[in-house]
């Protein structure tokens, strides 16, 4: 007979206890779903009491205060050691053969009283979840984003692994080895489909000025009156609410494919234009956009905010955009609150963006991926509360990490994949690793990236 919940007491050493408690909470409550009792300790290490035996873990990163972490950048700069996981510590199934050691040493000793492990598991978890390296590194791309290429995970080759979950399972393996009757609940991960609505309509069909210029170019430069007339006809058709022939308007197909896969999606709309046409060409309150929002909601999909380009460091703008999104949903006869957000271009500042979203009343954010590479930016695909560097405490805001984006997969600029088969295999590998860890495989596929038969088939194959 198994003990459904092992009796765990975690003795926490001094130094940045808020961060330690946060990492412990994510490991035990969010990932392992195991009850525990936390107590303060004066020792220089963590101690987990498992019945009458103990697990001793190193305390390396978080023995420092919050301020001291920034006096000297403690992000590892050397090649990481690798810890070979003993077979006895695999709870069930095939796990990774090794884990990289972010902080501490790759040593584990078993004795009569329990286990001593020199890996700083909780410090490593905090390092990934808090995005500490994004605050200490000056590297940014042309959109002011911290790129995957600059991350420790990419440099050390574990960006495609949910390393936080692997650490949690290593710890659970230790607990099980000391108390084999222990068990924990298992929650299957979800497949989350999301769409950032940057361009719901072809701008040339939906904007009078662009349609007029294009028609004039057809007639004057290309000497094709027929093409010019078709261009004007497309604009007139669009104003009447007919979108046949619009390459960006793939929503009917999108909804049908999701229904065939027995899945729903979340569609994020841009509420404002802080960067001109970088934030799209549409007005959120345009009747055609309101009709689209209503249609998607009636099809069983969720509606969220796609925070405009310059909003990610602007608390007032973020709050105003949520209010605008709420108003648009009310116009579309949607009574539920706008719960979720994703920032346009995945722009993010680890020092402040989460705080602004939390203050604006969002329940969750799903910006947590990289533009230049797929994978586990936070080291996990589990939803978890975000860390505030302003408050040195966790927020109410939940992160739903983004694991894979279509433009990352399709663009030769990023991964250099040449065939749909290569793209599908990569997506399937990430999905398998995500779902087997109990995390949610969140993908982003734009409605405007479904213009060819190949991209449609690839999307269908991934979500089925």
Secondary structure, DSSP 4 states (H G I P E B T S, - for coil): --BSS--EEEEE-SSSHHHHHHHHHIIIIIII----EEEE--SSEEEEEETTEEEEEE--GGGS-TTHHHHTT-S--SPPEEEEPPGGG--SS---SEEEESSEEEEEEEETTEEEEEE-HHHHHHHHHHTHHHHH-----TTSPPPGGGSHHHHTT-TTS-HHHHHHHHHHHHHHHH-TTB--------EEEEEEES-SS-HHHH-HHHHHHHHHHHHHTS--HHHHHHHHHHHHHHHTT--TT-TT--HHHHHHHHHHTT--EEEEE----TTGGGG-S--TTSHHHHHHHHHHHHTT-EEEEEE-TTGGG-HHHHHHHHHHHHHHHHHTT--S---EEEEGGG---TTTHHHHHHHHT-SEE---S-SSS-S-TTS--S-EEEEETTTTEEEEEEE----EEHHHHH-TTTT---SHHHHHHHHHHHHHHHHHTT--EEEE--GGG--SHHHHHHHHHHH-
